[in-house]
Amino acid sequence: MPTIRIELFEGRPAEQKAALASEITAACVRVLGGSADSVDILFYDIARHDWATGGVLWSDKSAPPKTSG
């Protein structure tokens, strides 16, 4: 069965990750067959300053616009 890697911004509570893991596991079992015990899910918490999209760090995207002078 699969090992699923989930990358997301840090700060999500454990309860939210547990709920997501449960839903994804159920979907894997429903679609792929097998047992829930064979589905591995790995969570990777990434800081906003360690993730960029379109060449811009997410930590900079959430910052208020800078004004000159």
DSSP file (Angstrom, degrees, kcal/mol; ACC not computed):
  #  RESIDUE AA STRUCTURE BP1 BP2  ACC     N-H-->O    O-->H-N    N-H-->O    O-->H-N    TCO  KAPPA ALPHA  PHI   PSI    X-CA   Y-CA   Z-CA
    1    1 A M              0   0    0      0, 0.0    38,-0.1     0, 0.0     2,-0.1   0.000 360.0 360.0 360.0 177.6    0.0    0.0    0.0
    2    2 A P        -     0   0    0      0, 0.0    38,-2.4     0, 0.0     2,-0.5  -0.316 360.0-148.7 -84.9 157.7    1.0    3.6   -0.3
    3    3 A T  E     -a   40   0A   0     36,-0.2     2,-0.5    -2,-0.1    38,-0.2  -0.998  25.3-159.3-113.5 122.6    3.2    5.9    1.7
    4    4 A I  E     -a   41   0A   0     36,-3.2    38,-3.2    -2,-0.5     2,-0.5  -0.903   5.6-155.5-111.9 127.4    1.8    9.4    1.3
    5    5 A R  E     -a   42   0A   0     -2,-0.5     2,-0.5    36,-0.2    38,-0.2  -0.888   9.4-169.1-103.7 125.7    3.9   12.5    2.0
    6    6 A I  E     -a   43   0A   0     36,-3.1    38,-2.9    -2,-0.5     2,-0.5  -0.965   1.4-169.1-119.2 119.6    2.0   15.6    3.0
    7    7 A E  E     +a   44   0A   0     -2,-0.5     2,-0.3    36,-0.2    38,-0.2  -0.922  21.0 151.0-107.9 130.6    3.8   19.0    3.1
    8    8 A L  E     -a   45   0A   0     36,-2.2    38,-2.8    -2,-0.5     3,-0.1  -0.971  50.7 -77.2-151.6 163.7    2.0   21.9    4.6
    9    9 A F  E >   -a   46   0A   0     -2,-0.3     3,-0.5    36,-0.2    38,-0.2  -0.376  57.7-104.8 -64.3 142.9    2.7   25.1    6.4
   10   10 A E  T 3  S+     0   0    0     36,-2.0    -1,-0.1     1,-0.2    38,-0.1  -0.205  92.3  63.5 -64.5 157.7    3.6   24.6   10.1
   11   11 A G  T 3   +     0   0    0      1,-0.4    -1,-0.2    -3,-0.1    -2,-0.1   0.332  59.1 134.7 112.1  -6.1    1.1   25.4   12.8
   12   12 A R    <   -     0   0    0     -3,-0.5    -1,-0.4     1,-0.1     2,-0.0  -0.556  58.3-113.9 -75.2 139.1   -1.7   23.0   12.2
   13   13 A P    >>  -     0   0    0      0, 0.0     4,-1.8     0, 0.0     3,-0.6  -0.340  19.7-115.7 -71.7 155.5   -2.9   21.2   15.3
   14   14 A A  H 3> S+     0   0    0      1,-0.2     4,-2.6     2,-0.2     5,-0.2   0.835 114.7  60.0 -58.2 -35.1   -2.5   17.5   15.8
   15   15 A E  H 3> S+     0   0    0      1,-0.2     4,-2.0     2,-0.2    -1,-0.2   0.884 104.6  48.9 -62.8 -38.5   -6.2   17.0   15.8
   16   16 A Q  H <> S+     0   0    0     -3,-0.6     4,-2.2     2,-0.2    -1,-0.2   0.904 111.8  48.3 -68.5 -41.5   -6.5   18.5   12.3
   17   17 A K  H  X S+     0   0    0     -4,-1.8     4,-2.8     2,-0.2    -2,-0.2   0.894 110.0  52.8 -64.8 -39.6   -3.7   16.2   11.0
   18   18 A A  H  X S+     0   0    0     -4,-2.6     4,-2.2     2,-0.2    -2,-0.2   0.908 109.3  48.9 -62.4 -42.3   -5.3   13.2   12.6
   19   19 A A  H  X S+     0   0    0     -4,-2.0     4,-2.2     2,-0.2    -1,-0.2   0.912 112.8  47.5 -64.1 -42.7   -8.6   14.0   10.9
   20   20 A L  H  X S+     0   0    0     -4,-2.2     4,-2.7     2,-0.2     5,-0.3   0.921 111.1  51.2 -64.3 -43.9   -6.8   14.4    7.5
   21   21 A A  H  X S+     0   0    0     -4,-2.8     4,-2.4     1,-0.2    -2,-0.2   0.897 109.9  50.4 -59.9 -41.1   -4.9   11.2    8.0
   22   22 A S  H  X S+     0   0    0     -4,-2.2     4,-2.3     2,-0.2    -1,-0.2   0.922 112.4  46.0 -63.5 -45.2   -8.1    9.3    8.8
   23   23 A E  H  X S+     0   0    0     -4,-2.2     4,-2.1     2,-0.2    -2,-0.2   0.912 114.6  46.5 -65.9 -43.7   -9.9   10.6    5.7
   24   24 A I  H  X S+     0   0    0     -4,-2.7     4,-2.4     2,-0.2    -1,-0.2   0.901 112.0  51.4 -67.2 -40.1   -6.9    9.9    3.3
   25   25 A T  H  X S+     0   0    0     -4,-2.4     4,-2.4    -5,-0.3     5,-0.2   0.931 109.6  49.8 -61.1 -45.8   -6.5    6.4    4.8
   26   26 A A  H  X S+     0   0    0     -4,-2.3     4,-2.4     1,-0.2    -1,-0.2   0.898 110.5  50.5 -60.8 -40.6  -10.2    5.7    4.2
   27   27 A A  H  X S+     0   0    0     -4,-2.1     4,-2.6     2,-0.2     5,-0.3   0.909 109.8  50.4 -64.6 -41.7   -9.9    6.9    0.6
   28   28 A C  H  X>S+     0   0    0     -4,-2.4     4,-3.1     2,-0.2     5,-0.7   0.925 112.3  46.3 -62.0 -45.0   -6.9    4.7    0.0
   29   29 A V  H  X5S+     0   0    0     -4,-2.4     4,-1.4     3,-0.2    -1,-0.2   0.914 114.3  48.6 -64.7 -42.1   -8.6    1.6    1.4
   30   30 A R  H  <5S+     0   0    0     -4,-2.4    -2,-0.2    -5,-0.2    -1,-0.2   0.910 123.4  30.7 -63.6 -43.7  -11.8    2.4   -0.6
   31   31 A V  H  <5S+     0   0    0     -4,-2.6    -2,-0.2    -5,-0.2    -3,-0.2   0.889 132.9  28.0 -85.7 -41.9  -10.0    2.9   -3.9
   32   32 A L  H  <5S-     0   0    0     -4,-3.1    -3,-0.2    -5,-0.3    -2,-0.2   0.657  96.5-138.5 -97.5 -17.9   -6.9    0.7   -3.7
   33   33 A G     << +     0   0    0     -4,-1.4    -1,-0.2    -5,-0.7    -2,-0.1  -0.392  55.7  96.2  84.4-170.9   -8.2   -2.1   -1.4
   34   34 A G  S    S-     0   0    0     -2,-0.1     2,-0.3    -4,-0.1    -1,-0.1  -0.396  78.1 -52.6  84.1-164.7   -6.1   -3.6    1.4
   35   35 A S    >   -     0   0    0     -2,-0.1     3,-1.6     1,-0.1     4,-0.1  -0.783  36.0-119.8-115.9 157.3   -6.2   -2.6    5.1
   36   36 A A  G >  S+     0   0    0     -2,-0.3     3,-1.7     1,-0.3    -1,-0.1   0.815 109.5  68.6 -61.2 -30.8   -5.9    0.8    6.8
   37   37 A D  G 3  S+     0   0    0      1,-0.3    -1,-0.3     3,-0.0    -3,-0.0   0.658  94.5  57.0 -64.7 -14.8   -2.8   -0.6    8.7
   38   38 A S  G <  S+     0   0    0     -3,-1.6     2,-0.6     2,-0.0    -1,-0.3   0.404  85.3  93.5 -98.5   3.2   -0.9   -0.7    5.4
   39   39 A V    <   -     0   0    0     -3,-1.7     2,-0.4    -4,-0.1   -36,-0.2  -0.863  56.9-166.7 -99.2 120.8   -1.3    3.1    4.7
   40   40 A D  E     -a    3   0A   0    -38,-2.4   -36,-3.2    -2,-0.6     2,-0.4  -0.906   3.3-170.8-107.4 134.9    1.5    5.3    5.9
   41   41 A I  E     -a    4   0A   0     -2,-0.4     2,-0.5   -38,-0.2   -36,-0.2  -0.993   2.9-165.0-126.9 126.3    1.1    9.1    6.0
   42   42 A L  E     -a    5   0A   0    -38,-3.2   -36,-3.1    -2,-0.4     2,-0.5  -0.945   6.6-154.0-113.4 125.7    4.1   11.4    6.7
   43   43 A F  E     -a    6   0A   0     -2,-0.5     2,-0.5   -38,-0.2   -36,-0.2  -0.850   6.6-168.4 -99.8 132.6    3.5   15.0    7.6
   44   44 A Y  E     -a    7   0A   0    -38,-2.9   -36,-2.2    -2,-0.5     2,-0.5  -0.966   9.9-152.5-120.7 112.6    6.2   17.6    6.9
   45   45 A D  E     -a    8   0A   0     -2,-0.5     2,-0.5   -38,-0.2   -36,-0.2  -0.752  14.9-166.0 -86.5 124.4    5.7   21.0    8.5
   46   46 A I  E     -a    9   0A   0    -38,-2.8   -36,-2.0    -2,-0.5     2,-0.1  -0.935  17.6-127.5-116.1 130.1    7.3   23.7    6.5
   47   47 A A    >   -     0   0    0     -2,-0.5     3,-2.2   -38,-0.2    11,-0.1  -0.462  25.3-119.0 -70.4 147.2    8.0   27.2    7.7
   48   48 A R  G >  S+     0   0    0      1,-0.3    11,-1.2     2,-0.2     3,-1.1   0.797 114.8  58.5 -58.8 -28.7    6.7   29.9    5.4
   49   49 A H  G 3  S+     0   0    0      1,-0.2    -1,-0.3     9,-0.2     8,-0.1   0.546 102.5  55.3 -80.2  -3.9   10.2   31.3    5.0
   50   50 A D  G <  S+     0   0    0     -3,-2.2     2,-0.4     1,-0.1    -1,-0.2   0.217 100.3  68.5-106.6  12.9   11.2   27.8    3.6
   51   51 A W    <   -     0   0    0     -3,-1.1     7,-2.7    -4,-0.1     2,-0.4  -0.995  57.9-178.5-137.8 127.9    8.6   27.7    0.9
   52   52 A A  E     -B   57   0B   0     -2,-0.4     2,-0.4     5,-0.3     5,-0.3  -0.965   7.8-170.8-127.0 144.8    8.4   29.8   -2.3
   53   53 A T  E >  S+B   56   0B   0      3,-2.2     3,-1.3    -2,-0.4    -2,-0.0  -0.999  80.0   1.5-131.3 130.2    5.9   29.9   -5.1
   54   54 A G  T 3  S-     0   0    0     -2,-0.4    -1,-0.1     1,-0.2     3,-0.1   0.792 131.8 -59.8  65.0  26.5    6.5   32.0   -8.2
   55   55 A G  T 3  S+     0   0    0      1,-0.2     2,-0.5    -3,-0.0    -1,-0.2   0.549 115.7 109.5  80.5   7.4    9.9   33.0   -6.8
   56   56 A V  E <   -B   53   0B   0     -3,-1.3    -3,-2.2     3,-0.0    -1,-0.2  -0.968  69.7-123.1-121.6 128.3    8.4   34.6   -3.8
   57   57 A L  E >>  -B   52   0B   0     -2,-0.5     4,-1.5    -5,-0.3     3,-0.8  -0.389  18.3-130.1 -63.1 141.8    8.7   33.3   -0.2
   58   58 A W  H 3> S+     0   0    0     -7,-2.7     4,-1.6   -10,-0.8    -9,-0.2   0.809 108.7  63.0 -64.4 -28.4    5.3   32.7    1.4
   59   59 A S  H 34 S+     0   0    0    -11,-1.2     4,-0.3    -8,-0.4    -1,-0.3   0.828 106.0  45.8 -64.8 -29.6    6.6   34.7    4.4
   60   60 A D  H X4 S+     0   0    0     -3,-0.8     3,-0.5   -12,-0.2    -2,-0.2   0.798 106.3  59.0 -81.0 -29.9    6.9   37.7    2.1
   61   61 A K  H 3< S+     0   0    0     -4,-1.5    -2,-0.2     1,-0.2    -1,-0.2   0.840 106.8  47.2 -67.3 -32.8    3.5   37.1    0.5
   62   62 A S  T 3< S+     0   0    0     -4,-1.6    -1,-0.2     2,-0.1    -2,-0.2   0.567  92.4  99.4 -87.1  -7.2    1.7   37.4    3.9
   63   63 A A  S <  S-     0   0    0     -3,-0.5     3,-0.1    -4,-0.3    -3,-0.0  -0.506  85.2-103.4 -77.2 147.3    3.6   40.6    4.9
   64   64 A P        -     0   0    0      0, 0.0    -1,-0.1     0, 0.0    -2,-0.1  -0.370  49.8 -88.0 -65.8 150.0    1.9   43.9    4.4
   65   65 A P        -     0   0    0      0, 0.0     2,-0.3     0, 0.0    -4,-0.0  -0.296  43.9-118.9 -60.8 141.6    3.0   45.9    1.4
   66   66 A K        -     0   0    0     -3,-0.1     2,-0.4     1,-0.0    -3,-0.0  -0.604  24.1-149.3 -81.9 140.2    6.0   48.1    2.0
   67   67 A T        -     0   0    0     -2,-0.3     2,-0.3     0, 0.0    -1,-0.0  -0.850  15.0-120.7-108.3 148.1    5.5   51.8    1.5
   68   68 A S              0   0    0     -2,-0.4     0, 0.0     1,-0.2     0, 0.0  -0.674 360.0 360.0 -89.2 140.7    8.3   54.2    0.4
   69   69 A G              0   0    0     -2,-0.3    -1,-0.2     0, 0.0     0, 0.0   0.451 360.0 360.0  65.5 360.0    9.3   57.1    2.5
